[in-house]
Amino acid sequence: MTYSDEEKEAFYQKLAETVDRVLQQDELLILGDFNARVGKDYGTYEGTIGKFGKEKINSNGERMLAFCTEHQLCVTNTFFKQPDKNYFT
């Protein structure tokens, strides 16, 4: 949460450029500590998040959801029920 909005936008722009270079037949996994809380609104973000989101969405979560929706990616840890102690790693 210590990066400015401009730095975050620059990061996501670079990430988008990288994702766009991945061939469609390849599988893509993006791993990282995004400090994003994507919330529970799986109805609005169908296919992007599942029914097992936690907490309320934060600004990093909004940014991540927009990115994932645009690039047809999903936040995988929201699709599986996990014990609370294992949810945030």
PyMOL Python script that loads the backbone (N, CA, C, O; Angstrom):
from pymol import cmd

cmd.read_pdbstr("""\
ATOM      1  N   MET A   1       0.818  -1.193   0.000  1.00  0.00           N
ATOM      2  CA  MET A   1       0.000   0.000   0.000  1.00  0.00           C
ATOM      3  C   MET A   1       0.866   1.263   0.000  1.00  0.00           C
ATOM      4  O   MET A   1       0.335   2.372   0.056  1.00  0.00           O
ATOM      5  N   THR A   2       2.167   1.110  -0.061  1.00  0.00           N
ATOM      6  CA  THR A   2       3.043   2.272   0.020  1.00  0.00           C
ATOM      7  C   THR A   2       3.358   2.882  -1.336  1.00  0.00           C
ATOM      8  O   THR A   2       3.990   3.936  -1.393  1.00  0.00           O
ATOM      9  N   TYR A   3       2.945   2.264  -2.416  1.00  0.00           N
ATOM     10  CA  TYR A   3       3.219   2.800  -3.747  1.00  0.00           C
ATOM     11  C   TYR A   3       2.145   3.814  -4.147  1.00  0.00           C
ATOM     12  O   TYR A   3       0.985   3.695  -3.753  1.00  0.00           O
ATOM     13  N   SER A   4       2.543   4.795  -4.919  1.00  0.00           N
ATOM     14  CA  SER A   4       1.589   5.797  -5.392  1.00  0.00           C
ATOM     15  C   SER A   4       0.698   5.186  -6.477  1.00  0.00           C
ATOM     16  O   SER A   4       1.013   4.138  -7.043  1.00  0.00           O
ATOM     17  N   ASP A   5      -0.412   5.859  -6.751  1.00  0.00           N
ATOM     18  CA  ASP A   5      -1.306   5.392  -7.811  1.00  0.00           C
ATOM     19  C   ASP A   5      -0.595   5.363  -9.157  1.00  0.00           C
ATOM     20  O   ASP A   5      -0.846   4.477  -9.974  1.00  0.00           O
ATOM     21  N   GLU A   6       0.282   6.317  -9.389  1.00  0.00           N
ATOM     22  CA  GLU A   6       1.032   6.354 -10.649  1.00  0.00           C
ATOM     23  C   GLU A   6       1.948   5.138 -10.778  1.00  0.00           C
ATOM     24  O   GLU A   6       2.061   4.554 -11.856  1.00  0.00           O
ATOM     25  N   GLU A   7       2.600   4.759  -9.684  1.00  0.00           N
ATOM     26  CA  GLU A   7       3.479   3.585  -9.693  1.00  0.00           C
ATOM     27  C   GLU A   7       2.674   2.308  -9.911  1.00  0.00           C
ATOM     28  O   GLU A   7       3.110   1.408 -10.629  1.00  0.00           O
ATOM     29  N   LYS A   8       1.509   2.233  -9.295  1.00  0.00           N
ATOM     30  CA  LYS A   8       0.651   1.059  -9.478  1.00  0.00           C
ATOM     31  C   LYS A   8       0.173   0.964 -10.921  1.00  0.00           C
ATOM     32  O   LYS A   8       0.169  -0.119 -11.507  1.00  0.00           O
ATOM     33  N   GLU A   9      -0.227   2.089 -11.491  1.00  0.00           N
ATOM     34  CA  GLU A   9      -0.666   2.094 -12.894  1.00  0.00           C
ATOM     35  C   GLU A   9       0.462   1.671 -13.817  1.00  0.00           C
ATOM     36  O   GLU A   9       0.239   0.921 -14.767  1.00  0.00           O
ATOM     37  N   ALA A  10       1.672   2.145 -13.547  1.00  0.00           N
ATOM     38  CA  ALA A  10       2.830   1.771 -14.366  1.00  0.00           C
ATOM     39  C   ALA A  10       3.086   0.268 -14.261  1.00  0.00           C
ATOM     40  O   ALA A  10       3.404  -0.377 -15.260  1.00  0.00           O
ATOM     41  N   PHE A  11       2.951  -0.288 -13.064  1.00  0.00           N
ATOM     42  CA  PHE A  11       3.125  -1.725 -12.872  1.00  0.00           C
ATOM     43  C   PHE A  11       2.100  -2.509 -13.684  1.00  0.00           C
ATOM     44  O   PHE A  11       2.456  -3.444 -14.401  1.00  0.00           O
ATOM     45  N   TYR A  12       0.830  -2.129 -13.572  1.00  0.00           N
ATOM     46  CA  TYR A  12      -0.216  -2.855 -14.287  1.00  0.00           C
ATOM     47  C   TYR A  12      -0.089  -2.680 -15.800  1.00  0.00           C
ATOM     48  O   TYR A  12      -0.437  -3.587 -16.557  1.00  0.00           O
ATOM     49  N   GLN A  13       0.398  -1.544 -16.242  1.00  0.00           N
ATOM     50  CA  GLN A  13       0.625  -1.348 -17.674  1.00  0.00           C
ATOM     51  C   GLN A  13       1.716  -2.299 -18.165  1.00  0.00           C
ATOM     52  O   GLN A  13       1.566  -2.931 -19.211  1.00  0.00           O
ATOM     53  N   LYS A  14       2.804  -2.400 -17.417  1.00  0.00           N
ATOM     54  CA  LYS A  14       3.894  -3.316 -17.780  1.00  0.00           C
ATOM     55  C   LYS A  14       3.404  -4.765 -17.723  1.00  0.00           C
ATOM     56  O   LYS A  14       3.746  -5.570 -18.589  1.00  0.00           O
ATOM     57  N   LEU A  15       2.609  -5.094 -16.712  1.00  0.00           N
ATOM     58  CA  LEU A  15       2.051  -6.440 -16.613  1.00  0.00           C
ATOM     59  C   LEU A  15       1.148  -6.740 -17.803  1.00  0.00           C
ATOM     60  O   LEU A  15       1.187  -7.844 -18.346  1.00  0.00           O
ATOM     61  N   ALA A  16       0.337  -5.773 -18.211  1.00  0.00           N
ATOM     62  CA  ALA A  16      -0.546  -5.957 -19.367  1.00  0.00           C
ATOM     63  C   ALA A  16       0.266  -6.203 -20.631  1.00  0.00           C
ATOM     64  O   ALA A  16      -0.090  -7.060 -21.440  1.00  0.00           O
ATOM     65  N   GLU A  17       1.345  -5.464 -20.805  1.00  0.00           N
ATOM     66  CA  GLU A  17       2.203  -5.670 -21.975  1.00  0.00           C
ATOM     67  C   GLU A  17       2.786  -7.085 -21.977  1.00  0.00           C
ATOM     68  O   GLU A  17       2.892  -7.720 -23.026  1.00  0.00           O
ATOM     69  N   THR A  18       3.155  -7.560 -20.815  1.00  0.00           N
ATOM     70  CA  THR A  18       3.708  -8.913 -20.689  1.00  0.00           C
ATOM     71  C   THR A  18       2.642  -9.963 -20.976  1.00  0.00           C
ATOM     72  O   THR A  18       2.893 -10.912 -21.719  1.00  0.00           O
ATOM     73  N   VAL A  19       1.463  -9.805 -20.398  1.00  0.00           N
ATOM     74  CA  VAL A  19       0.359 -10.748 -20.604  1.00  0.00           C
ATOM     75  C   VAL A  19      -0.032 -10.801 -22.082  1.00  0.00           C
ATOM     76  O   VAL A  19      -0.325 -11.872 -22.613  1.00  0.00           O
ATOM     77  N   ASP A  20      -0.034  -9.658 -22.732  1.00  0.00           N
ATOM     78  CA  ASP A  20      -0.415  -9.610 -24.140  1.00  0.00           C
ATOM     79  C   ASP A  20       0.555 -10.372 -25.042  1.00  0.00           C
ATOM     80  O   ASP A  20       0.188 -10.750 -26.155  1.00  0.00           O
ATOM     81  N   ARG A  21       1.780 -10.600 -24.583  1.00  0.00           N
ATOM     82  CA  ARG A  21       2.762 -11.334 -25.379  1.00  0.00           C
ATOM     83  C   ARG A  21       2.669 -12.854 -25.195  1.00  0.00           C
ATOM     84  O   ARG A  21       3.314 -13.606 -25.926  1.00  0.00           O
ATOM     85  N   VAL A  22       1.877 -13.305 -24.229  1.00  0.00           N
ATOM     86  CA  VAL A  22       1.726 -14.739 -23.984  1.00  0.00           C
ATOM     87  C   VAL A  22       0.814 -15.333 -25.059  1.00  0.00           C
ATOM     88  O   VAL A  22      -0.262 -14.801 -25.332  1.00  0.00           O
ATOM     89  N   LEU A  23       1.244 -16.414 -25.652  1.00  0.00           N
ATOM     90  CA  LEU A  23       0.444 -17.081 -26.678  1.00  0.00           C
ATOM     91  C   LEU A  23      -0.834 -17.638 -26.078  1.00  0.00           C
ATOM     92  O   LEU A  23      -0.826 -18.103 -24.938  1.00  0.00           O
ATOM     93  N   GLN A  24      -1.931 -17.603 -26.820  1.00  0.00           N
ATOM     94  CA  GLN A  24      -3.218 -18.054 -26.294  1.00  0.00           C
ATOM     95  C   GLN A  24      -3.218 -19.530 -25.928  1.00  0.00           C
ATOM     96  O   GLN A  24      -3.922 -19.930 -25.000  1.00  0.00           O
ATOM     97  N   GLN A  25      -2.442 -20.354 -26.639  1.00  0.00           N
ATOM     98  CA  GLN A  25      -2.441 -21.778 -26.321  1.00  0.00           C
ATOM     99  C   GLN A  25      -1.631 -22.090 -25.060  1.00  0.00           C
ATOM    100  O   GLN A  25      -1.700 -23.208 -24.549  1.00  0.00           O
ATOM    101  N   ASP A  26      -0.872 -21.129 -24.558  1.00  0.00           N
ATOM    102  CA  ASP A  26      -0.107 -21.319 -23.325  1.00  0.00           C
ATOM    103  C   ASP A  26      -0.992 -21.046 -22.116  1.00  0.00           C
ATOM    104  O   ASP A  26      -1.963 -20.293 -22.198  1.00  0.00           O
ATOM    105  N   GLU A  27      -0.644 -21.667 -20.999  1.00  0.00           N
ATOM    106  CA  GLU A  27      -1.339 -21.390 -19.750  1.00  0.00           C
ATOM    107  C   GLU A  27      -0.580 -20.304 -19.020  1.00  0.00           C
ATOM    108  O   GLU A  27       0.651 -20.288 -19.030  1.00  0.00           O
ATOM    109  N   LEU A  28      -1.299 -19.401 -18.390  1.00  0.00           N
ATOM    110  CA  LEU A  28      -0.701 -18.252 -17.731  1.00  0.00           C
ATOM    111  C   LEU A  28      -1.077 -18.239 -16.261  1.00  0.00           C
ATOM    112  O   LEU A  28      -2.258 -18.295 -15.917  1.00  0.00           O
ATOM    113  N   LEU A  29      -0.087 -18.168 -15.402  1.00  0.00           N
ATOM    114  CA  LEU A  29      -0.291 -17.992 -13.965  1.00  0.00           C
ATOM    115  C   LEU A  29       0.467 -16.744 -13.551  1.00  0.00           C
ATOM    116  O   LEU A  29       1.639 -16.583 -13.888  1.00  0.00           O
ATOM    117  N   ILE A  30      -0.191 -15.875 -12.831  1.00  0.00           N
ATOM    118  CA  ILE A  30       0.454 -14.680 -12.296  1.00  0.00           C
ATOM    119  C   ILE A  30       0.403 -14.800 -10.783  1.00  0.00           C
ATOM    120  O   ILE A  30      -0.674 -14.894 -10.194  1.00  0.00           O
ATOM    121  N   LEU A  31       1.556 -14.796 -10.167  1.00  0.00           N
ATOM    122  CA  LEU A  31       1.648 -14.925  -8.719  1.00  0.00           C
ATOM    123  C   LEU A  31       2.270 -13.662  -8.152  1.00  0.00           C
ATOM    124  O   LEU A  31       3.180 -13.087  -8.749  1.00  0.00           O
ATOM    125  N   GLY A  32       1.786 -13.237  -7.013  1.00  0.00           N
ATOM    126  CA  GLY A  32       2.383 -12.066  -6.389  1.00  0.00           C
ATOM    127  C   GLY A  32       1.607 -11.626  -5.178  1.00  0.00           C
ATOM    128  O   GLY A  32       0.483 -12.067  -4.939  1.00  0.00           O
ATOM    129  N   ASP A  33       2.221 -10.752  -4.422  1.00  0.00           N
ATOM    130  CA  ASP A  33       1.571 -10.158  -3.264  1.00  0.00           C
ATOM    131  C   ASP A  33       1.037  -8.801  -3.703  1.00  0.00           C
ATOM    132  O   ASP A  33       1.768  -7.810  -3.701  1.00  0.00           O
ATOM    133  N   PHE A  34      -0.221  -8.757  -4.076  1.00  0.00           N
ATOM    134  CA  PHE A  34      -0.822  -7.555  -4.635  1.00  0.00           C
ATOM    135  C   PHE A  34      -1.535  -6.708  -3.577  1.00  0.00           C
ATOM    136  O   PHE A  34      -2.035  -5.627  -3.887  1.00  0.00           O
ATOM    137  N   ASN A  35      -1.584  -7.188  -2.339  1.00  0.00           N
ATOM    138  CA  ASN A  35      -2.330  -6.496  -1.285  1.00  0.00           C
ATOM    139  C   ASN A  35      -3.731  -6.132  -1.758  1.00  0.00           C
ATOM    140  O   ASN A  35      -4.234  -5.044  -1.479  1.00  0.00           O
ATOM    141  N   ALA A  36      -4.342  -7.050  -2.470  1.00  0.00           N
ATOM    142  CA  ALA A  36      -5.662  -6.812  -3.057  1.00  0.00           C
ATOM    143  C   ALA A  36      -6.719  -7.615  -2.309  1.00  0.00           C
ATOM    144  O   ALA A  36      -6.571  -8.817  -2.092  1.00  0.00           O
ATOM    145  N   ARG A  37      -7.767  -6.939  -1.928  1.00  0.00           N
ATOM    146  CA  ARG A  37      -8.946  -7.593  -1.376  1.00  0.00           C
ATOM    147  C   ARG A  37     -10.029  -7.433  -2.436  1.00  0.00           C
ATOM    148  O   ARG A  37     -10.472  -6.319  -2.717  1.00  0.00           O
ATOM    149  N   VAL A  38     -10.451  -8.542  -3.018  1.00  0.00           N
ATOM    150  CA  VAL A  38     -11.381  -8.478  -4.146  1.00  0.00           C
ATOM    151  C   VAL A  38     -12.839  -8.586  -3.726  1.00  0.00           C
ATOM    152  O   VAL A  38     -13.728  -8.466  -4.569  1.00  0.00           O
ATOM    153  N   GLY A  39     -13.102  -8.806  -2.460  1.00  0.00           N
ATOM    154  CA  GLY A  39     -14.474  -8.838  -1.971  1.00  0.00           C
ATOM    155  C   GLY A  39     -15.221 -10.098  -2.356  1.00  0.00           C
ATOM    156  O   GLY A  39     -14.624 -11.121  -2.689  1.00  0.00           O
ATOM    157  N   LYS A  40     -16.542 -10.001  -2.302  1.00  0.00           N
ATOM    158  CA  LYS A  40     -17.401 -11.173  -2.474  1.00  0.00           C
ATOM    159  C   LYS A  40     -18.410 -11.030  -3.609  1.00  0.00           C
ATOM    160  O   LYS A  40     -19.279 -11.890  -3.752  1.00  0.00           O
ATOM    161  N   ASP A  41     -18.328 -10.000  -4.404  1.00  0.00           N
ATOM    162  CA  ASP A  41     -19.342  -9.718  -5.420  1.00  0.00           C
ATOM    163  C   ASP A  41     -19.118 -10.557  -6.683  1.00  0.00           C
ATOM    164  O   ASP A  41     -18.842 -10.029  -7.760  1.00  0.00           O
ATOM    165  N   TYR A  42     -19.242 -11.864  -6.520  1.00  0.00           N
ATOM    166  CA  TYR A  42     -18.980 -12.770  -7.643  1.00  0.00           C
ATOM    167  C   TYR A  42     -20.037 -12.639  -8.743  1.00  0.00           C
ATOM    168  O   TYR A  42     -19.789 -13.035  -9.881  1.00  0.00           O
ATOM    169  N   GLY A  43     -21.187 -12.100  -8.426  1.00  0.00           N
ATOM    170  CA  GLY A  43     -22.224 -11.904  -9.443  1.00  0.00           C
ATOM    171  C   GLY A  43     -21.812 -10.859 -10.470  1.00  0.00           C
ATOM    172  O   GLY A  43     -22.052 -11.024 -11.666  1.00  0.00           O
ATOM    173  N   THR A  44     -21.198  -9.795 -10.004  1.00  0.00           N
ATOM    174  CA  THR A  44     -20.740  -8.739 -10.900  1.00  0.00           C
ATOM    175  C   THR A  44     -19.507  -9.179 -11.673  1.00  0.00           C
ATOM    176  O   THR A  44     -19.333  -8.817 -12.837  1.00  0.00           O
ATOM    177  N   TYR A  45     -18.651  -9.962 -11.024  1.00  0.00           N
ATOM    178  CA  TYR A  45     -17.382 -10.388 -11.630  1.00  0.00           C
ATOM    179  C   TYR A  45     -17.389 -11.883 -11.930  1.00  0.00           C
ATOM    180  O   TYR A  45     -16.407 -12.581 -11.680  1.00  0.00           O
ATOM    181  N   GLU A  46     -18.502 -12.365 -12.466  1.00  0.00           N
ATOM    182  CA  GLU A  46     -18.649 -13.783 -12.777  1.00  0.00           C
ATOM    183  C   GLU A  46     -17.520 -14.254 -13.700  1.00  0.00           C
ATOM    184  O   GLU A  46     -17.259 -13.659 -14.746  1.00  0.00           O
ATOM    185  N   GLY A  47     -16.870 -15.319 -13.289  1.00  0.00           N
ATOM    186  CA  GLY A  47     -15.747 -15.851 -14.054  1.00  0.00           C
ATOM    187  C   GLY A  47     -14.419 -15.266 -13.630  1.00  0.00           C
ATOM    188  O   GLY A  47     -13.372 -15.864 -13.876  1.00  0.00           O
ATOM    189  N   THR A  48     -14.447 -14.101 -12.994  1.00  0.00           N
ATOM    190  CA  THR A  48     -13.212 -13.480 -12.520  1.00  0.00           C
ATOM    191  C   THR A  48     -12.960 -13.837 -11.065  1.00  0.00           C
ATOM    192  O   THR A  48     -11.829 -14.142 -10.686  1.00  0.00           O
ATOM    193  N   ILE A  49     -14.005 -13.803 -10.246  1.00  0.00           N
ATOM    194  CA  ILE A  49     -13.884 -14.274  -8.863  1.00  0.00           C
ATOM    195  C   ILE A  49     -14.976 -15.297  -8.604  1.00  0.00           C
ATOM    196  O   ILE A  49     -16.024 -15.304  -9.249  1.00  0.00           O
ATOM    197  N   GLY A  50     -14.693 -16.161  -7.635  1.00  0.00           N
ATOM    198  CA  GLY A  50     -15.638 -17.196  -7.262  1.00  0.00           C
ATOM    199  C   GLY A  50     -16.465 -16.800  -6.055  1.00  0.00           C
ATOM    200  O   GLY A  50     -16.463 -15.640  -5.643  1.00  0.00           O
ATOM    201  N   LYS A  51     -17.166 -17.760  -5.496  1.00  0.00           N
ATOM    202  CA  LYS A  51     -18.096 -17.518  -4.393  1.00  0.00           C
ATOM    203  C   LYS A  51     -17.421 -17.450  -3.029  1.00  0.00           C
ATOM    204  O   LYS A  51     -18.097 -17.251  -2.020  1.00  0.00           O
ATOM    205  N   PHE A  52     -16.105 -17.610  -2.980  1.00  0.00           N
ATOM    206  CA  PHE A  52     -15.437 -17.694  -1.688  1.00  0.00           C
ATOM    207  C   PHE A  52     -14.484 -16.536  -1.424  1.00  0.00           C
ATOM    208  O   PHE A  52     -13.465 -16.710  -0.756  1.00  0.00           O
ATOM    209  N   GLY A  53     -14.808 -15.362  -1.941  1.00  0.00           N
ATOM    210  CA  GLY A  53     -14.017 -14.173  -1.642  1.00  0.00           C
ATOM    211  C   GLY A  53     -14.171 -13.796  -0.175  1.00  0.00           C
ATOM    212  O   GLY A  53     -15.124 -14.208   0.486  1.00  0.00           O
ATOM    213  N   LYS A  54     -13.243 -13.024   0.316  1.00  0.00           N
ATOM    214  CA  LYS A  54     -13.264 -12.601   1.722  1.00  0.00           C
ATOM    215  C   LYS A  54     -13.196 -11.086   1.807  1.00  0.00           C
ATOM    216  O   LYS A  54     -12.671 -10.417   0.917  1.00  0.00           O
ATOM    217  N   GLU A  55     -13.724 -10.577   2.867  1.00  0.00           N
ATOM    218  CA  GLU A  55     -13.635  -9.175   3.239  1.00  0.00           C
ATOM    219  C   GLU A  55     -14.199  -8.245   2.172  1.00  0.00           C
ATOM    220  O   GLU A  55     -14.722  -8.689   1.151  1.00  0.00           O
ATOM    221  N   LYS A  56     -14.085  -6.978   2.425  1.00  0.00           N
ATOM    222  CA  LYS A  56     -14.556  -5.965   1.490  1.00  0.00           C
ATOM    223  C   LYS A  56     -13.453  -5.633   0.502  1.00  0.00           C
ATOM    224  O   LYS A  56     -12.267  -5.777   0.798  1.00  0.00           O
ATOM    225  N   ILE A  57     -13.858  -5.192  -0.661  1.00  0.00           N
ATOM    226  CA  ILE A  57     -12.916  -4.826  -1.708  1.00  0.00           C
ATOM    227  C   ILE A  57     -12.142  -3.570  -1.289  1.00  0.00           C
ATOM    228  O   ILE A  57     -12.693  -2.678  -0.643  1.00  0.00           O
ATOM    229  N   ASN A  58     -10.860  -3.512  -1.665  1.00  0.00           N
ATOM    230  CA  ASN A  58     -10.077  -2.300  -1.449  1.00  0.00           C
ATOM    231  C   ASN A  58      -9.628  -1.758  -2.812  1.00  0.00           C
ATOM    232  O   ASN A  58      -9.924  -2.355  -3.847  1.00  0.00           O
ATOM    233  N   SER A  59      -8.924  -0.644  -2.809  1.00  0.00           N
ATOM    234  CA  SER A  59      -8.540  -0.015  -4.081  1.00  0.00           C
ATOM    235  C   SER A  59      -7.629  -0.921  -4.904  1.00  0.00           C
ATOM    236  O   SER A  59      -7.721  -0.934  -6.131  1.00  0.00           O
ATOM    237  N   ASN A  60      -6.752  -1.680  -4.245  1.00  0.00           N
ATOM    238  CA  ASN A  60      -5.914  -2.633  -4.977  1.00  0.00           C
ATOM    239  C   ASN A  60      -6.766  -3.753  -5.565  1.00  0.00           C
ATOM    240  O   ASN A  60      -6.482  -4.243  -6.658  1.00  0.00           O
ATOM    241  N   GLY A  61      -7.799  -4.154  -4.848  1.00  0.00           N
ATOM    242  CA  GLY A  61      -8.710  -5.166  -5.357  1.00  0.00           C
ATOM    243  C   GLY A  61      -9.487  -4.681  -6.572  1.00  0.00           C
ATOM    244  O   GLY A  61      -9.693  -5.432  -7.524  1.00  0.00           O
ATOM    245  N   GLU A  62      -9.919  -3.421  -6.538  1.00  0.00           N
ATOM    246  CA  GLU A  62     -10.609  -2.851  -7.697  1.00  0.00           C
ATOM    247  C   GLU A  62      -9.704  -2.861  -8.920  1.00  0.00           C
ATOM    248  O   GLU A  62     -10.126  -3.209 -10.023  1.00  0.00           O
ATOM    249  N   ARG A  63      -8.466  -2.477  -8.706  1.00  0.00           N
ATOM    250  CA  ARG A  63      -7.498  -2.442  -9.808  1.00  0.00           C
ATOM    251  C   ARG A  63      -7.257  -3.857 -10.350  1.00  0.00           C
ATOM    252  O   ARG A  63      -7.204  -4.060 -11.563  1.00  0.00           O
ATOM    253  N   MET A  64      -7.113  -4.832  -9.445  1.00  0.00           N
ATOM    254  CA  MET A  64      -6.875  -6.207  -9.862  1.00  0.00           C
ATOM    255  C   MET A  64      -8.075  -6.779 -10.607  1.00  0.00           C
ATOM    256  O   MET A  64      -7.910  -7.450 -11.626  1.00  0.00           O
ATOM    257  N   LEU A  65      -9.276  -6.520 -10.110  1.00  0.00           N
ATOM    258  CA  LEU A  65     -10.475  -7.021 -10.777  1.00  0.00           C
ATOM    259  C   LEU A  65     -10.626  -6.426 -12.174  1.00  0.00           C
ATOM    260  O   LEU A  65     -11.006  -7.131 -13.109  1.00  0.00           O
ATOM    261  N   ALA A  66     -10.337  -5.158 -12.319  1.00  0.00           N
ATOM    262  CA  ALA A  66     -10.408  -4.527 -13.642  1.00  0.00           C
ATOM    263  C   ALA A  66      -9.404  -5.178 -14.586  1.00  0.00           C
ATOM    264  O   ALA A  66      -9.726  -5.463 -15.740  1.00  0.00           O
ATOM    265  N   PHE A  67      -8.188  -5.411 -14.096  1.00  0.00           N
ATOM    266  CA  PHE A  67      -7.146  -6.033 -14.912  1.00  0.00           C
ATOM    267  C   PHE A  67      -7.540  -7.460 -15.302  1.00  0.00           C
ATOM    268  O   PHE A  67      -7.451  -7.844 -16.468  1.00  0.00           O
ATOM    269  N   CYS A  68      -7.973  -8.230 -14.315  1.00  0.00           N
ATOM    270  CA  CYS A  68      -8.332  -9.627 -14.578  1.00  0.00           C
ATOM    271  C   CYS A  68      -9.526  -9.728 -15.524  1.00  0.00           C
ATOM    272  O   CYS A  68      -9.544 -10.585 -16.407  1.00  0.00           O
ATOM    273  N   THR A  69     -10.507  -8.875 -15.350  1.00  0.00           N
ATOM    274  CA  THR A  69     -11.667  -8.881 -16.231  1.00  0.00           C
ATOM    275  C   THR A  69     -11.254  -8.547 -17.657  1.00  0.00           C
ATOM    276  O   THR A  69     -11.677  -9.210 -18.604  1.00  0.00           O
ATOM    277  N   GLU A  70     -10.434  -7.524 -17.808  1.00  0.00           N
ATOM    278  CA  GLU A  70      -9.988  -7.105 -19.143  1.00  0.00           C
ATOM    279  C   GLU A  70      -9.194  -8.194 -19.853  1.00  0.00           C
ATOM    280  O   GLU A  70      -9.288  -8.342 -21.071  1.00  0.00           O
ATOM    281  N   HIS A  71      -8.408  -8.962 -19.085  1.00  0.00           N
ATOM    282  CA  HIS A  71      -7.527  -9.967 -19.690  1.00  0.00           C
ATOM    283  C   HIS A  71      -8.069 -11.389 -19.552  1.00  0.00           C
ATOM    284  O   HIS A  71      -7.361 -12.361 -19.815  1.00  0.00           O
ATOM    285  N   GLN A  72      -9.333 -11.501 -19.135  1.00  0.00           N
ATOM    286  CA  GLN A  72     -10.007 -12.791 -18.982  1.00  0.00           C
ATOM    287  C   GLN A  72      -9.210 -13.735 -18.080  1.00  0.00           C
ATOM    288  O   GLN A  72      -8.971 -14.893 -18.420  1.00  0.00           O
ATOM    289  N   LEU A  73      -8.813 -13.214 -16.935  1.00  0.00           N
ATOM    290  CA  LEU A  73      -8.093 -13.983 -15.916  1.00  0.00           C
ATOM    291  C   LEU A  73      -8.998 -14.140 -14.702  1.00  0.00           C
ATOM    292  O   LEU A  73      -9.999 -13.435 -14.573  1.00  0.00           O
ATOM    293  N   CYS A  74      -8.647 -15.062 -13.813  1.00  0.00           N
ATOM    294  CA  CYS A  74      -9.443 -15.245 -12.605  1.00  0.00           C
ATOM    295  C   CYS A  74      -8.554 -15.218 -11.366  1.00  0.00           C
ATOM    296  O   CYS A  74      -7.364 -15.528 -11.424  1.00  0.00           O
ATOM    297  N   VAL A  75      -9.163 -14.842 -10.250  1.00  0.00           N
ATOM    298  CA  VAL A  75      -8.498 -14.832  -8.950  1.00  0.00           C
ATOM    299  C   VAL A  75      -8.796 -16.193  -8.327  1.00  0.00           C
ATOM    300  O   VAL A  75      -9.856 -16.392  -7.735  1.00  0.00           O
ATOM    301  N   THR A  76      -7.863 -17.119  -8.463  1.00  0.00           N
ATOM    302  CA  THR A  76      -8.149 -18.528  -8.173  1.00  0.00           C
ATOM    303  C   THR A  76      -8.486 -18.814  -6.724  1.00  0.00           C
ATOM    304  O   THR A  76      -9.281 -19.715  -6.455  1.00  0.00           O
ATOM    305  N   ASN A  77      -7.905 -18.072  -5.765  1.00  0.00           N
ATOM    306  CA  ASN A  77      -8.189 -18.419  -4.370  1.00  0.00           C
ATOM    307  C   ASN A  77      -9.604 -18.066  -3.944  1.00  0.00           C
ATOM    308  O   ASN A  77      -9.973 -18.324  -2.799  1.00  0.00           O
ATOM    309  N   THR A  78     -10.406 -17.484  -4.826  1.00  0.00           N
ATOM    310  CA  THR A  78     -11.809 -17.210  -4.512  1.00  0.00           C
ATOM    311  C   THR A  78     -12.739 -18.295  -5.019  1.00  0.00           C
ATOM    312  O   THR A  78     -13.944 -18.231  -4.779  1.00  0.00           O
ATOM    313  N   PHE A  79     -12.211 -19.280  -5.708  1.00  0.00           N
ATOM    314  CA  PHE A  79     -13.037 -20.350  -6.270  1.00  0.00           C
ATOM    315  C   PHE A  79     -13.089 -21.593  -5.387  1.00  0.00           C
ATOM    316  O   PHE A  79     -13.849 -22.518  -5.676  1.00  0.00           O
ATOM    317  N   PHE A  80     -12.302 -21.632  -4.324  1.00  0.00           N
ATOM    318  CA  PHE A  80     -12.218 -22.805  -3.464  1.00  0.00           C
ATOM    319  C   PHE A  80     -12.376 -22.400  -2.008  1.00  0.00           C
ATOM    320  O   PHE A  80     -11.785 -21.418  -1.560  1.00  0.00           O
ATOM    321  N   LYS A  81     -13.174 -23.159  -1.276  1.00  0.00           N
ATOM    322  CA  LYS A  81     -13.342 -22.906   0.152  1.00  0.00           C
ATOM    323  C   LYS A  81     -12.070 -23.326   0.862  1.00  0.00           C
ATOM    324  O   LYS A  81     -11.565 -24.433   0.675  1.00  0.00           O
ATOM    325  N   GLN A  82     -11.567 -22.423   1.675  1.00  0.00           N
ATOM    326  CA  GLN A  82     -10.342 -22.678   2.425  1.00  0.00           C
ATOM    327  C   GLN A  82     -10.572 -22.314   3.881  1.00  0.00           C
ATOM    328  O   GLN A  82     -11.390 -21.443   4.180  1.00  0.00           O
ATOM    329  N   PRO A  83      -9.863 -22.968   4.790  1.00  0.00           N
ATOM    330  CA  PRO A  83      -9.952 -22.534   6.190  1.00  0.00           C
ATOM    331  C   PRO A  83      -9.459 -21.090   6.304  1.00  0.00           C
ATOM    332  O   PRO A  83      -8.523 -20.690   5.613  1.00  0.00           O
ATOM    333  N   ASP A  84     -10.093 -20.318   7.176  1.00  0.00           N
ATOM    334  CA  ASP A  84      -9.719 -18.917   7.327  1.00  0.00           C
ATOM    335  C   ASP A  84      -8.230 -18.745   7.598  1.00  0.00           C
ATOM    336  O   ASP A  84      -7.622 -17.793   7.108  1.00  0.00           O
ATOM    337  N   LYS A  85      -7.639 -19.643   8.366  1.00  0.00           N
ATOM    338  CA  LYS A  85      -6.217 -19.497   8.710  1.00  0.00           C
ATOM    339  C   LYS A  85      -5.307 -19.663   7.474  1.00  0.00           C
ATOM    340  O   LYS A  85      -4.152 -19.239   7.508  1.00  0.00           O
ATOM    341  N   ASN A  86      -5.806 -20.265   6.402  1.00  0.00           N
ATOM    342  CA  ASN A  86      -5.012 -20.464   5.193  1.00  0.00           C
ATOM    343  C   ASN A  86      -5.374 -19.493   4.064  1.00  0.00           C
ATOM    344  O   ASN A  86      -4.742 -19.513   3.008  1.00  0.00           O
ATOM    345  N   TYR A  87      -6.379 -18.651   4.280  1.00  0.00           N
ATOM    346  CA  TYR A  87      -6.876 -17.847   3.173  1.00  0.00           C
ATOM    347  C   TYR A  87      -5.877 -16.766   2.749  1.00  0.00           C
ATOM    348  O   TYR A  87      -5.589 -16.619   1.562  1.00  0.00           O
ATOM    349  N   PHE A  88      -5.365 -16.032   3.692  1.00  0.00           N
ATOM    350  CA  PHE A  88      -4.407 -14.973   3.369  1.00  0.00           C
ATOM    351  C   PHE A  88      -3.022 -15.478   3.689  1.00  0.00           C
ATOM    352  O   PHE A  88      -2.709 -15.768   4.843  1.00  0.00           O
ATOM    353  N   THR A  89      -2.185 -15.584   2.663  1.00  0.00           N
ATOM    354  CA  THR A  89      -0.836 -16.104   2.881  1.00  0.00           C
ATOM    355  C   THR A  89       0.183 -15.060   2.542  1.00  0.00           C
ATOM    356  O   THR A  89       1.383 -15.308   2.660  1.00  0.00           O
TER     357      THR A  89
END
""", "prot")
cmd.dss("prot")
cmd.show_as("cartoon", "prot")
cmd.util.cbc("prot")
cmd.orient("prot")
